[in-house]
Amino acid sequence: MTFFAPLRSRKHGFTLIELLVVIAIIAILAAILFPVFAQAREKARAISCLSNLKQIGTGCMMYLQDYDETYPLGYTWQEGGPWGGDMWTVSLTPYIQKYGDTGTDFVNGELKGIANIYSCPSVRFPENSEGGPIASGVGIAYGINSQVLTTGWTDLPGGLHTFPGVAQASLRAPANLVAFADAAQIKPESDPNIYSGCEGICNPDDPNDPNCGPFKMQPEQWQDKGRSVGWEFNIPGMGGDYCNTGTNRQRRPHFRHQKRANVTFADGHAKSVSAGTYQARIGTPADIWHNHD
């Protein structure tokens, strides 16, 4: 009788070609998926930012009810005292749940703890609005539309200087006017046309006035200086103050969320808007930055 030894199973390992194919497939999938994950994370940050601005809008509407339908002052400075004795963030803190830690400097310093309601999760600032260091990197990232929501620099008795808020009744279309927005100090070199609209003050009654736009700047390519915005942003067609030439601050709305900005309108609602709205001719339906019908 003949006996046959059982056949032994042969173990096969991956060949070099097979390993290279697997690695190539993984690399291709990573190249496809990583940008998608990054966009998803940015979208989540943008949603969180929009929630911040919605809470600011709700707090502002509550403030209006308590203060004769007048918007909060923009900024106040007492001669001999520290800069930023008061500003709109301080005025709205009682109406916003996440108002911040005791002693937080809402103007030039860093925000701490739950004061992050005034910061955008998509950006960190190494410097405050005056160029000083911010250890946490968390600084104010939202500004008020100072040239529309305040009456401008005002000198009061006792060496007090302030930007009083305007009455809601003075706004022609609050639901179509930006009150607060994503903002930053912009690098002038990031846009050769950043000062478009600085030449003079728009005369809305003159259909040919070049100071009324449309404006040539390219907000979608703006880069921030790494500085907190401070308290305000400026809009074109309003004269020299818009340019910030004296301080070289270039405070502007910042379209940091995939070339869009989150904003709060003067009636309290919030939404994302495109950079094109900032370039629009003053007084046209696309213009949401100036006080018009």
Secondary structure, 3 states (H helix, E strand, C coil): CCCCCCCCCCCCCCCHHHHHHHHHHHHHHHHHHHHHHHHHHHHHHHHHHHHHHHHHHHHHHHHHHHCCCECCCCEEEECCCCCCCEEHHHHHHHHCCCCCCCCCCCCCCCCCHHHHHHCCCCCCCCECCCCCECCCCCCCCEEEEHHHHECCCEEECCCEEECCECEHHHCCCHHHCEEEEEEEEECHHHCCCCCCCCCCECCCCCCCCHHHCCCCCCHHHCCECCECCCCEECCCCECHHHHCCCCCCCEEECCCCCCEEEEEECCCCEEEEECHHHHCCCCCCCCCCCCCC
